[in-house]
Amino acid sequence: MQALRYHQFGGPEVLKLETLPDPDVSPDSVLVRMKATALNHLDIWVREGIPGLPIHLPHVPGSDGAGVVVAVGKNVSQWRVGDEVVIQPGTFCGQCDACKRGQEDLCPEYGILGETSPGVMQTLKNYDPVNLGPKPTDLTWEESAALPLAYLTAWNMVMNRAELKAGETVLVQGASSGVGMAAIQIAKYIGATVIATARTAEKRRAAGMVGAHHTLDSADPKMYKEVKSLTRGQGADVVVEHVGQATWQNSLRSLGFAGRLVTCGATTGPVAEVEIRHIFSKRLSILGSTMGSVADFNAVLSLAEKGVLKPWIDRVFPLSEGSAAHEYLVSAHEFGKVVISME
Ligand SMILES: [Zn+2]
């Protein structure tokens, strides 16, 4: 089999396509031949080395993928050879209180394929059955591969943490990312009014095509005033944040009374100022979110099956061009997902 791996942390050039022995299926696992995988910003941070996160080298990156079951371990009954699957990227103990009540993302041992354990960018891989879900029938392999991490993350943020409701207004910062795009589609499905932001006119046009009702320039320091005027002075009910330092002030100031800001990342920098009086006087909530539960993943798959959710693919690279795909994601020119074809 072939695997994209790195033996040391560093830039995109550390990624190498290597030929390794084909794995046998293990008794408790399902062996999947991967058809497509997708990149996330997490792949870049892990490749560069996250301080305090012990990663065994060489490391196979990647959290998102889809493929076909080619062998089933003797202790596994829920999957069959030939099943088409997408990868659920969360790993967890399955035994603790959080796991037992279906909040696997709160498991103390929660990890992510491609971050805390070897990832999906190898043509054959053994998976725990809990890491597989049915591939949505009408999605392509590339679209299916692009679905898991971004939609799972956005679903938990929008539905569970911010509890966005029909008739409310949501501001989605950084609409061109996988999470931004997923948040737009989910919010629109709920019946919310969606204001999306991006840095270029081209990305704002694409945000409109994905479903945003209004688009704004995320680089405008007074962007929050536009949000106020679009909401008749009220401000947004919810802000979906993952950009971080560069957008934080606009995000907080865009919120209306009792608004909720939910964040899952800080791509542009981890430290931002908060004016505390805004938080208490406006009764704001600042909510953190990372990944989601198996039930959240299944909810996403079921809406993808109905055609409600569909990832926006920016570009597909062959497996042999893994480092070029990483370079492209670092350049931040993309709108939607960067995918790697495994065939
Ligand atoms: Zn657990």
Boltz pocket constraint, residues with backbone or C-beta under 6 A from the ligand:
constraints:
  - pocket:
      binder: B
      contacts: [[A, 92], [A, 93], [A, 94], [A, 95], [A, 96], [A, 97], [A, 98], [A, 99], [A, 104], [A, 107], [A, 108], [A, 109]]
      max_distance: 6.0
